[in-house]
Amino acid sequence: MEFSKESVKKIRGLIIFTAIVVLCLWEYNKVFDILAFVFHILFPFILGGAIAFVLNVPMNFVERHLFGSDKVRKSKVLSKMARPVSMLIVLLLVFSVIGIVMFILIPQLGRTFANLGESIQAFIPRVQTRAADLFHNNKEVMKWVNDLEFDWNKVMDAGIEFFRSGAGSVLDSTITAAKSIVSGIATFFIAFVFACYVLLQKEKLNIQAKKVLFAFVRRGRAEAALEVFSLTYSTFSSFLTGQCVEAVILGGMFVVSMALFRLPYALLVGIVIAFTALIPIFGAFIGCAVGAFLIFMVDPVKALVFVALFLVLQQIEGNLIYPHVVGNSVGLPSIWVLAAVSIGGSLMGIVGMLIFIPVVSVVYALFREIVYLKLRQKRVEPGSIK
């Protein structure tokens, strides 16, 4: 029995692939070490690509609305300036938001923690008085309540002692800490420069990537891969835009409504909820728990008002704002959104919650297209199945 040259190539490739898989499984520790080393080298560029992807969404918006007119396109000078000016506007906007958060949120947090000790010290006597009225016949409960005490100075001393001993043992020396800081700054600088280069040269890089893809992959598979990449980009960008806009709107609603009801920490709680709302489904409830705790230390009744306000605003946001702002941008049914958040959170934490919704959405869309294609091949109309 004679084999053709094509069959011999396939058999040879299968043998080589099997040998490589067996070798990797046999020496899996070394394989993981090599992968970790490669990832460490490529990490600045991976981070830069992620930064470029995030910044590309608002940059496209700015470029499309400020430099999308026919007059700008006909002018060579303005068309050349459109990309760098759009990137500069977005970078200024991002750094301005970071600066505002640092100058508003950090001082507010400092004042909050400074007043938190006084609030707890004032709150404990009120609890003891209420408990005496309710549980005066129960000696065990009264003994436990009367033993409650809070000394803010002791808490601060314990924190300082931790940083002296515990944190000091973690940071072996000042040199090690300095190296870590310098390494982190260098990594971020390389990633930021790489992101700027990608944003400025994205069309050129796109063409180069397509040339490489068509050079090494068959035409049909290359076109299918480009469709998958396009679907992935549109899904991720729509999800990112919708989540950010929805988080800003929800945070603003809390700031305004809490100010109207004269609830404490309105700006701080609004910013916290805006950031935690970026986490799908569960994020806003985390912000609610933080806000309710802070307000509870000041006035328990106002904490109950805040929880009721949160439930009302959450219903408004979920039923009116979210469908119009985010809509069906990811095209994923609610049950799969919950599954994606749960799986992503268990595997990668908060980052997994953010990433897995668009990832599962892409997989869902591709699988749906494959199912419809198979049904058409069998001459079965998808709409006829009920």
Secondary structure, DSSP 8 states (H G I E B T S, - for coil): ----HHHHHHHHHHHHHHHHHHHHHHTHHHHHHHHHHHHHHHHHHHHHHHHHHHHHHHHHHHHHHHS-SHHHHH-HHHHHHHHHHHHHHHHHHHHHHHHHHHHHHHHHHHHHHHHHHHHHHHHHHHHHHHHHHHSTT-HHHHHHHHT----HHHHHHHHHHHHHHHHHHHS--HHHHHHHHHHHHHHHHHHHHHHHHHHHTHHHHHHHHHHHHHHHS-HHHHHHHHHHHHHHHHHHHHHHHHHHHHHHHHHHHHHHHHHHTT-SSHHHHHHHHHHHTTSTTTHHHHHHHHHHHHHHHH-HHHHHHHHHHHHHHHHHIIIIIHHHHTTTSS---HHHHHHHHHHHHHHHHHHHHHHHHHHHHHHHHHHHHHHHHHHHHTT--GGG--
